[in-house]
């Protein structure tokens, strides 16, 4: 699965990484790389939680 990550920078210098196709997946970092790493981790968690809900519903 490929997801697009959008970046923005706050006026205080922090970077924001957002995955538009996964509502709520928005992460901050001191650098773009930190924001990306945090955003990827959060996206994986959201995807895993969704998959878990699908699996439990099917049982």
N, C-alpha and C positions, 0 to 999 in steps of 0.2 A: 504494500500500500504506500503510495506517495502522497504526501500532504505538503501544501505550500505554507511556508512560514513568512510572515510579513514583519518587517522591522521598522521601528521608529525610535527616535531619541528624545528624551525629556529635556527640558531646559536646564535641569541640574546635571546633565551628562549621562544619566542612566539610560541603558538600552532596554527596549521592550521587544519581545518576540511574541507574536500571536499566530495561532493556527485558526484561520477563519472557519474552517469546516468542523471544528470542534469547539462549540461554545464554551467559554470559560477558560480556555487554554491560553493564558496570557502570563508571561513570566518576565521578570526584570533581571538585569545583570549589570555589573560595573563596565563590562565590555560586551561587544556584540557576541563574541564566542560564549561568554557566560550566560547571556540571555538565551542563546540558541540551545545550549546544553540543558538549562533549566526548562525551557519550553518543550524540548524533546522528551525529557523525563516525565513531565506533566502529561504530555500527549499520550505517551505509552501507558501511563497509569489510567487515563480516561478510557483508552481503547480496551485495556485489560478488564476494567470494571464493566464496560458494556458487554464484552464477550462473556464475562462471568454471569451477568444477568440473563443473557440469551440462553446459556447453557442450563442455568437453574430453572428457567421457565419451561424448558423442553423436557425436564425430568418429571 
